[in-house]
Amino acid sequence: MSERPYECVNSLVAHLLDCPNREWKNDKLRTLFSNEEVEEIKLIPIGGPNTKDELVWASTKDGNYSVKSGYKAVLEENYPSTTPTTSNDPRSDKKLWRCIWNLKVTPKVRNFIWKACHNAIASYENLFSRHIHISRVCGRCGEGNESLEHILFFCPFAQAVWRMSGFSYCPRMEGFPGFCKWFYSIREVCLSQNYEEGLCQLSFLCWHLWKARNKWIFSGIKEEPIDVWKASDCAFLEFSSVVRLNPSSHSSRPPNEGTWTPPPNEWIKANCDALWISCSQIAGIASVFRNESGSIVGGSSRRGCFSPVSIAEAEAVRSCLIYAKSNDFMKIFVESDNKSLIHRLNNRSFSDWKSASIERDICSLIPFLRVLSFLL
C-alpha cells in the first residue's frame, strides 16, 4: 500500500470525488496511489451526496450477516478449494451460462453440460469426496481415479472415442484446466469461427461418453469406442435436422420481444444499458432518449470501471437520470433489460449491497422529475 503523502494528512475521501458526476477524480488518484491501487479504488461505487456510509457483510447479497454465511466464510478460509468462483473464473461468466442454456441440444445434454461445469457429476471421485465409502479408481481401466475429466477425456476408452470421432482431437492430461475452463475455451474458438454446431456436437459426445460409462457400471454393457461416436453423431444429426425444420420450436423469446414501443404524447422514453467486459472490468454505459414519434432527442455514453456487472447496469440508469435532469426531461420512462434492478427500483428494496448506494442515489433523483416510470 502506498504511503500517505505529507500534504494529504488532513484530506478526506470527498476530496477525491467528482460529486456532480458521481465519478472518481482520476488525475488526483494517480498522483497519490499506485496504478494497481487506482484500479481497485475506481471499482468502488459512488453514492449520491446524501448517501450515508454503512457497514455490510460482504459474504451475502443483501449485506446482512447470517450464521450460514459466517460458517461458509470460515470454511472457505480454511479450505481454499471450496472458494466460490471469481470474476476471472468461467463459471461466473453469464455469457457462458447463456450459451449453455441456448445450445441447440436436447434438454438432457444441456443439463449434463451445466452439471459438468459445476463438477456436479456422480463420478467415483466426487462420491468419495462426499464421504461415500467407495473406491475412487476407474472401474473400466483401473489406471486412475475416476474424475469427471477421466471419464470424458483421459480414460483409455474415452481417448479411443475421441480419436475415432470426427474432431481428430484428443485432449491431453498435462496442463488440462478442468472441464469448465475447457468448455469455455472451446466455446470461444467455436464462436470466433462462427461454428456453433461444433460446440453442440461436442456436447452430444460428452453426454454419450457419460452414458457409456453408466451402461458399463450399472448394466455391464461394453460398448466399442466407434459405437459411442456413431451414436453421438447420429443423435446430433437427428436433433439438428429437427431444429432446422422447426426453428421456432426452440425459441423461448416472445414474438414481439425486441420491438421498441413509443411513449405516449409529450413523454420521453429512455433506453439504457451497459456492456461489461468481465476480464478487464471495464463497461460502456449508454442511454438514448426518444419521443412519441421515435425521433432521438438526446443521448449519453461513457466508459468506466465497474465490478460486478450489476453495478454497471445501475450506473447506466443513474447516468440516464442525471442526463434527463440536466436537459429538463420531466415526463420520462426509463427502460432497462435488467429485471431484478427494475424490480428493486420500483419497490425501493435495495437488496443487493454492491449496487445499493447507486440505487438509493437513483431514487434520490426521482423528485427532480415530475413523472418517472421504470420499465422492462
Secondary structure, DSSP 8 states (H G I E B T S, - for coil): -----GGGTT--GGGGEEGGGTEE-HHHHHHHS-HHHHHHHHTS----TT-------TTSSSS---HHHHHHHHHHHH-GGG----TTSGGG-HHHHHHHHT-SS-HHHHHHHHHHHTT-S--HHHHHHTT-----B-TTT-SSB--HHIIIIISHHHHHHHHHSTT-----STT---HHHHHHHHHHHHHHTT-HHHHHHHHHHHHHHHHHHHIIIII-----HHHHHHHHHHHHHHHHHHHHH-GGGG--S-TTTT------TT-EEEEEEEEEETTTTEEEEEEEEE-TT--EEEEEEEEEE-SSHHHHHHHHHHHHHHHHHHTT--EEEEE-S-HHHHHHHHHT----HHHHHHHHHHHHHGGGSSEEEEE-
